[in-house]
Amino acid sequence: MSLPLLATRGVTRGSDFAELRRQIAAARLLDRRYWHYAVRMSVTVLAYAGVWWGVSMLGASWFQLLLAAALGALFTQVAFLGHDGGHQQVFRSRRGNDLIGIIAGDLMTGLSYGWWLDKHNRHHAKPNHEGLDPDIGEGVLAFTTGQVAARTGAVGRFITAHQAWLFFPLLTLEGLNLHVASVRELLRPDRTRYRRLELTLFSVHVVGYLVGVFVLMPPVMGLAFIAVHQAVFGLYMGCSFAPNHKGMPTFGPESKLDFLRRQVLTSRNVRGGWAVDQLLGGLNYQVEHHLFPSMPRPCLRRAQRIVRAYCGEQDVPYTEVGLVASYRAALRHLHDLGAPLRHSAASTG
């Protein structure tokens, strides 16, 4: 979806966000929430340790696959904590927040914090901007008409033509993709910030994970455990991020939207109450999160009322749908993008 006319409007209205920020600050929604994070981190870490303890006690049993699925869900919840740390939501100091991100990422889930942070910051700077947002960059799926037109080869064109149907199956490989990207980043010799610490903790994770699995289980069972665990992890991670921007307007790199409109027009909120808040780690308040990335997660719900009302006053479209509708919109977008290749295949078939 593209909105070229919107990209030329509101260029001189940078003060709109300043007024919104004054309202948010007056409500003290940018203040740290130490007790909330102390409880959340304690519960998450205890659950994480509890599942691993269950794995060690169960031994060579196929019921381990149930624990593998539970561990995949917990890896995602731990990753949400790393996300909060990366956005400086927990502590006032950058070092403290980075430490949370490194422990949650490199040690507990096997993801490079530095690699993710660089990628994610570029996404936040220019969400849904072609050539600038890595989340809609070149990959297995096509997110822009230009990427569809550039597809070559029978396999690539087939995947793009049917990418809406393949979306969820492909997400089961996302965990593996994240691990591989992390290894590539950590092996880069030009990486300096936290590289030694990340390499150490990442290595501890990989060795501990593999040794633990294959000491406790026979090889075939261990491979099945890893497959289920990584599939659930990738699927849950992908399903947590997919509703946020996929199918929302995209802009060219030259667009000059002001900050308020750049973040609101490209983001989609997901309604659903407390359960969805926990399931999606607060990412269901994507509009508010993009406007105020360092806002603590528990403040996003209260901020929504202020932001939604303010966008109404400024005539800025504010998008909020249910969880199922959010996936439907994302899949419809992927399906529509693949239409030219389906039609081409039908005409030559």
matplotlib code that plots the C-alpha trace (Angstrom):
import matplotlib.pyplot as plt

x = [0.0, 1.4, 0.1, 2.1, -0.1, 0.3, 4.0, 3.9, 1.6, 2.3, 6.0, 6.2, 4.2, 7.0, 5.6, 2.6, 4.6, 6.1, 2.6, 1.8, 5.0, 4.2, 0.9, 2.5, 5.2, 2.7, 0.9, 4.3, 4.1, 7.8, 8.8, 10.6, 8.5, 11.1, 8.7, 6.8, 10.0, 11.4, 8.2, 8.1, 11.7, 11.5, 8.5, 9.9, 13.3, 11.7, 9.4, 12.4, 14.5, 11.5, 11.0, 14.7, 14.5, 11.5, 13.5, 16.3, 13.9, 11.9, 14.9, 14.4, 10.6, 8.7, 6.7, 9.8, 8.2, 5.6, 8.3, 10.1, 6.9, 6.7, 10.3, 9.7, 7.0, 9.3, 12.2, 9.8, 8.8, 12.5, 13.1, 10.4, 12.4, 15.5, 13.4, 12.4, 16.1, 17.1, 14.7, 16.0, 12.6, 13.8, 16.6, 17.8, 21.3, 22.1, 24.6, 21.9, 19.4, 22.1, 23.0, 19.4, 19.4, 22.6, 21.6, 18.1, 19.4, 22.9, 22.7, 19.1, 17.8, 21.0, 20.4, 23.0, 21.8, 24.1, 22.9, 19.2, 19.6, 21.2, 18.6, 15.7, 16.9, 17.0, 13.4, 12.2, 13.9, 12.1, 9.3, 7.9, 10.2, 11.5, 15.3, 15.6, 13.6, 15.4, 12.1, 10.8, 14.1, 15.0, 14.3, 12.4, 9.1, 8.4, 7.0, 7.0, 6.0, 9.7, 10.8, 8.1, 9.2, 12.8, 12.0, 13.8, 14.0, 11.2, 11.4, 11.6, 8.7, 6.6, 7.2, 6.3, 3.2, 2.0, 3.6, 0.4, -0.2, 3.4, 3.7, 3.0, 5.0, 8.0, 7.8, 8.7, 12.2, 12.5, 14.2, 16.9, 17.3, 17.8, 20.4, 22.3, 22.2, 23.5, 26.5, 27.4, 27.3, 29.3, 32.0, 32.5, 36.0, 34.9, 32.3, 33.7, 30.9, 30.2, 31.6, 33.7, 30.9, 28.3, 30.6, 31.2, 27.5, 26.4, 28.9, 27.7, 24.2, 24.9, 27.2, 24.8, 21.8, 23.3, 25.0, 21.9, 19.6, 21.8, 23.0, 19.4, 17.9, 18.8, 19.9, 16.6, 14.6, 17.1, 16.7, 12.9, 13.1, 15.2, 12.9, 9.8, 11.4, 12.8, 9.6, 7.5, 10.0, 10.1, 6.3, 5.6, 8.2, 6.9, 3.3, 4.2, 5.8, 3.8, 0.6, 2.5, 3.3, 2.6, -0.1, 0.2, 1.2, 4.8, 6.7, 9.7, 13.0, 12.6, 9.3, 9.3, 6.7, 7.1, 7.8, 4.3, 2.8, 5.7, 5.2, 1.4, 0.6, 2.8, 1.8, -1.2, -2.4, -4.0, -6.9, -7.7, -7.2, -4.9, -4.5, -3.2, -1.0, 0.8, 0.7, 2.3, 4.6, 3.1, 3.8, 0.1, 0.4, 2.6, 1.6, 2.5, 5.6, 6.9, 6.1, 7.7, 10.2, 11.6, 8.2, 8.0, 5.7, 3.1, 2.5, 1.5, -2.2, -2.7, -0.8, -3.1, -6.0, -4.0, -2.4, -5.6, -7.5, -4.6, -4.4, -8.2, -7.6, -4.9, -6.8, -4.1, -5.5, -5.1, -5.4, -6.5, -8.0, -8.5, -5.8, -7.4, -8.1, -4.5, -3.3, -5.9, -4.7, -1.1, -1.9, -4.1, -1.2, 1.2, -1.5, -2.1, 1.6, 2.0, -0.9, 1.1, 3.3, 0.2, -1.4, 1.9, 2.2, -1.4, -1.0, 2.1, 0.9]
y = [0.0, 3.4, 6.9, 9.3, 12.3, 12.0, 12.0, 15.6, 16.9, 18.1, 18.7, 21.8, 20.5, 19.2, 21.0, 18.7, 15.9, 18.4, 19.2, 15.5, 14.8, 17.6, 15.9, 12.5, 13.9, 15.7, 12.4, 11.0, 8.2, 8.4, 7.8, 4.5, 1.6, -0.3, -2.5, -3.6, -4.7, -6.3, -8.5, -9.2, -10.2, -12.4, -14.2, -14.7, -15.9, -18.3, -19.7, -20.1, -21.9, -24.0, -25.3, -26.2, -27.9, -29.9, -30.9, -32.1, -34.1, -35.7, -37.2, -39.4, -39.1, -37.8, -35.6, -33.4, -32.0, -30.3, -28.7, -27.7, -25.8, -24.1, -23.2, -21.6, -19.4, -18.5, -17.6, -15.1, -13.6, -13.3, -11.6, -9.0, -8.1, -7.7, -5.5, -3.3, -3.0, -2.1, 0.8, 2.0, 1.4, -0.3, 1.8, 5.4, 4.3, 3.0, 0.5, -1.1, -1.4, -2.8, -5.4, -6.6, -6.8, -8.8, -11.2, -11.7, -11.9, -13.5, -15.6, -16.7, -16.8, -17.0, -13.7, -11.0, -7.9, -5.6, -7.0, -6.7, -3.2, -1.8, -3.3, -2.3, 1.3, 1.7, 0.3, 2.8, 5.7, 5.1, 2.5, 1.2, 3.4, 1.5, 1.1, 2.4, 0.1, -3.3, -5.0, -4.6, -5.2, -7.9, -11.4, -14.6, -12.6, -9.5, -6.5, -4.0, -4.0, -3.4, -6.5, -8.5, -7.2, -8.1, -11.8, -14.2, -18.0, -20.4, -21.0, -17.4, -16.4, -19.4, -18.4, -14.7, -15.7, -17.8, -15.9, -15.3, -19.1, -19.7, -16.9, -18.9, -22.1, -19.9, -18.3, -21.6, -21.1, -17.5, -18.6, -20.4, -17.3, -15.0, -17.4, -17.5, -13.7, -13.3, -15.6, -13.7, -10.4, -11.6, -13.0, -9.6, -8.3, -4.6, -5.0, -3.4, -2.4, -5.3, -7.8, -9.8, -10.0, -11.0, -13.6, -15.1, -15.2, -16.4, -19.2, -20.2, -20.3, -22.5, -24.9, -25.2, -25.6, -28.4, -30.2, -30.1, -31.4, -34.2, -35.4, -35.6, -37.2, -39.6, -38.0, -38.3, -37.1, -34.2, -33.2, -33.3, -31.2, -28.6, -28.6, -28.0, -25.5, -23.4, -23.6, -22.4, -19.6, -18.4, -18.6, -16.8, -14.1, -13.6, -13.5, -10.8, -8.5, -9.2, -7.3, -4.0, -2.7, -5.3, -4.0, -0.4, 2.4, 2.4, 5.4, 6.1, 7.1, 10.7, 11.2, 14.1, 13.2, 14.8, 12.5, 12.2, 11.2, 9.0, 6.9, 6.9, 6.3, 3.3, 1.5, -0.6, -1.2, -4.5, -4.3, -7.2, -6.2, -7.6, -11.0, -9.5, -7.1, -10.1, -12.3, -9.6, -8.1, -4.6, -4.5, -4.3, -0.6, -0.1, 3.5, 4.6, 2.5, 4.1, 7.6, 7.0, 4.1, 4.5, 4.5, 1.6, -1.1, -0.8, 2.9, 2.2, 1.4, 4.7, 6.6, 5.2, 7.3, 10.4, 9.6, 8.4, 11.6, 13.8, 12.1, 12.7, 16.4, 16.6, 14.6, 11.9, 8.4, 6.1, 2.4, -0.1, -3.6, -6.9, -9.6, -11.7, -8.7, -7.6, -10.9, -10.8, -7.4, -8.5, -11.6, -9.7, -7.3, -10.2, -11.9, -8.8, -8.2, -11.8, -11.4, -10.4, -13.5, -15.7, -14.2, -14.5, -18.2, -18.8, -17.1, -19.2, -22.4]
z = [0.0, -0.9, -0.1, -2.3, -1.6, 2.2, 1.7, 0.5, 3.2, 6.8, 6.1, 8.2, 11.2, 13.4, 16.4, 16.4, 18.1, 20.6, 21.9, 22.2, 24.0, 26.5, 27.2, 27.7, 29.9, 32.0, 32.6, 33.8, 31.3, 30.5, 34.1, 34.9, 36.3, 38.3, 40.3, 37.2, 35.6, 38.7, 39.0, 35.2, 34.9, 38.0, 36.8, 33.3, 34.5, 37.0, 34.3, 32.0, 34.6, 35.6, 32.1, 31.8, 35.2, 33.8, 30.8, 33.0, 35.2, 32.3, 30.5, 27.5, 27.0, 24.0, 26.4, 26.1, 22.9, 25.0, 27.1, 23.8, 22.7, 26.1, 25.9, 22.5, 24.0, 26.9, 24.5, 22.9, 26.3, 27.2, 23.8, 24.7, 27.8, 25.6, 23.3, 26.3, 27.4, 23.9, 23.9, 27.3, 29.0, 32.2, 33.7, 33.3, 32.4, 28.9, 30.4, 32.6, 29.8, 27.4, 30.0, 30.1, 26.3, 26.2, 28.9, 27.4, 23.8, 23.8, 26.9, 27.2, 23.6, 21.4, 19.6, 19.1, 20.9, 18.9, 15.6, 16.5, 18.1, 14.9, 12.7, 14.9, 15.3, 11.6, 11.4, 14.0, 12.2, 8.9, 9.3, 6.0, 3.9, 0.9, 0.9, 4.5, 6.7, 7.0, 8.0, 4.5, 2.8, 0.4, 1.7, 1.2, 1.2, -1.0, 0.8, -2.1, -5.8, -6.7, -4.9, -6.7, -10.1, -9.3, -8.5, -10.7, -10.8, -10.6, -6.8, -5.9, -8.1, -6.8, -3.2, -3.9, -5.9, -2.9, 0.0, 1.8, 2.1, 2.9, 5.5, 8.6, 7.5, 6.7, 10.2, 11.7, 10.2, 11.6, 14.8, 12.8, 10.6, 13.6, 15.1, 11.8, 11.4, 14.9, 14.3, 11.1, 13.0, 16.0, 13.7, 12.0, 13.1, 12.9, 15.6, 18.8, 21.1, 23.5, 21.0, 23.5, 26.0, 23.4, 22.0, 25.4, 26.4, 23.0, 23.1, 26.6, 25.3, 22.3, 24.1, 27.1, 24.9, 22.7, 25.5, 27.7, 24.9, 23.7, 27.1, 28.3, 25.2, 22.4, 19.2, 17.3, 20.2, 20.7, 17.1, 17.4, 20.6, 18.8, 15.7, 17.8, 20.1, 17.2, 15.2, 18.0, 18.8, 15.2, 14.7, 18.0, 17.2, 13.7, 14.8, 17.4, 14.9, 11.7, 12.7, 13.4, 10.0, 7.3, 5.0, 6.3, 3.9, 2.5, 1.4, -0.9, 0.7, -0.4, 1.5, 3.9, 6.5, 9.9, 12.8, 14.1, 10.8, 9.8, 12.9, 13.1, 9.4, 9.1, 12.4, 13.4, 16.9, 17.9, 20.4, 22.8, 26.4, 29.0, 27.4, 24.1, 26.0, 27.6, 24.5, 22.3, 24.9, 24.5, 20.8, 20.2, 21.1, 18.1, 17.4, 20.9, 21.0, 17.8, 19.0, 22.4, 22.1, 25.6, 27.3, 29.8, 28.5, 31.3, 30.4, 26.8, 27.5, 29.3, 26.6, 23.9, 25.1, 24.8, 21.5, 19.9, 20.9, 19.8, 16.4, 16.0, 16.7, 14.1, 11.5, 11.5, 10.6, 13.6, 12.9, 15.4, 14.7, 16.4, 16.4, 13.7, 11.5, 11.8, 10.4, 7.7, 6.6, 6.5, 4.6, 2.2, 1.5, 0.8, -1.4, -3.5, -4.0, -5.4, -7.8, -10.9, -10.6, -10.2, -13.3, -15.2, -14.2, -15.2, -18.6, -19.5, -18.0]

ax = plt.figure().add_subplot(projection="3d")
ax.plot(x, y, z, "-o")
ax.set_aspect("equal")
plt.show()
